[in-house]
Amino acid sequence: MITIGMNYKVLPGKEDHFERMFNNVLHSLETVTGHSKSALYKDVNALQSYLIVSEWASEDAFHAFVRSERFQRVVEWGQANILADRPVHTVYRGTAQTAPCTINMQTAEE
């Protein structure tokens, strides 16, 4: 089991739309192999900043999802319509001694 922290900054005024879209994505994640659960958190001091915390059976399961066409469509839509900056994903591995690994998300081709 691994935990992924996905940090997003949305355009001002798009917060409600981002939150609604997260709920749609959350529903579709129920069918993704290896996904356990996800939750959305909002920074009360920076209202356009969000953190999605997801638990996955393995890092391979998460990376398979990130490479999927479904995820790529959501990324393209988000970059064009709602995100103020590139998302940054952090992988938290199973032990407290292991430092997190930060991933600067690119498209599947990169």
C-alpha positions in Angstrom: 0.0 0.0 0.0 1.2 3.5 -0.9 -0.2 6.9 -0.4 -0.1 9.6 -3.1 -0.5 13.3 -2.3 -1.7 15.3 -5.3 -1.3 19.0 -4.9 -3.4 21.3 -7.2 -3.8 25.0 -7.5 -6.9 26.1 -9.4 -7.7 29.4 -11.0 -9.5 31.9 -8.8 -13.3 31.4 -9.0 -13.0 27.8 -10.2 -12.9 26.3 -6.7 -16.5 25.0 -6.7 -16.1 23.5 -10.1 -12.9 21.7 -9.1 -14.6 20.3 -6.1 -17.6 19.0 -8.1 -15.2 17.5 -10.7 -13.3 15.8 -7.9 -16.5 14.1 -6.8 -17.0 12.8 -10.4 -13.5 11.5 -10.5 -13.8 9.9 -7.1 -16.8 8.0 -8.3 -15.0 6.7 -11.4 -12.0 5.7 -9.2 -14.2 3.1 -7.6 -13.7 1.0 -10.8 -9.9 1.4 -11.0 -7.8 -1.6 -10.1 -5.5 -0.9 -7.2 -7.2 2.2 -5.9 -8.3 2.0 -2.3 -9.6 5.4 -1.3 -9.2 9.1 -1.9 -10.1 12.4 -0.1 -9.9 16.0 -1.0 -8.5 18.7 1.3 -8.6 22.5 0.9 -6.0 24.8 2.3 -7.9 27.3 4.4 -5.1 29.9 4.0 -4.8 29.6 0.2 -8.3 28.9 -1.1 -7.2 27.9 -4.6 -4.8 25.2 -3.2 -6.0 21.6 -2.8 -4.5 18.3 -1.8 -5.9 15.0 -2.9 -4.7 12.0 -0.8 -5.1 8.6 -2.4 -4.3 5.2 -1.2 -3.2 2.6 -3.8 -2.4 -1.1 -3.6 1.0 -0.4 -5.2 3.0 2.3 -6.9 2.6 0.3 -10.2 -1.2 0.5 -9.9 -1.0 4.3 -9.4 1.4 4.7 -12.4 -0.8 2.5 -14.6 -3.7 4.9 -13.8 -1.6 8.0 -14.5 -0.7 6.5 -17.9 -4.3 5.7 -18.7 -6.2 7.5 -21.4 -8.9 8.4 -18.9 -6.4 10.2 -16.6 -4.8 12.0 -19.6 -8.2 13.3 -20.7 -8.9 14.7 -17.2 -5.4 16.3 -17.1 -5.8 17.9 -20.5 -9.2 19.3 -19.5 -7.9 20.6 -16.1 -4.9 22.3 -17.7 -7.1 24.0 -20.3 -10.0 25.0 -18.0 -9.3 25.0 -14.3 -5.7 24.6 -13.1 -3.5 27.6 -12.4 -0.3 25.6 -12.3 1.0 22.1 -13.0 0.0 19.6 -10.3 2.7 18.1 -8.1 2.3 14.5 -6.9 4.2 13.1 -3.9 4.5 9.4 -3.3 4.6 8.4 0.4 6.0 4.9 0.8 5.2 2.6 3.7 7.9 3.4 6.3 8.4 6.6 8.3 12.2 6.4 7.6 11.6 6.7 3.8 11.6 10.3 2.5 8.7 11.2 0.1 9.4 11.2 -3.6 8.0 14.3 -5.4 6.9 13.9 -9.0 6.4 16.8 -11.3 3.5 15.5 -13.4 4.1 15.5 -17.2 2.0 14.0 -20.0 2.3 10.3 -20.6 4.8 10.8 -23.5 7.3 12.6 -21.3 
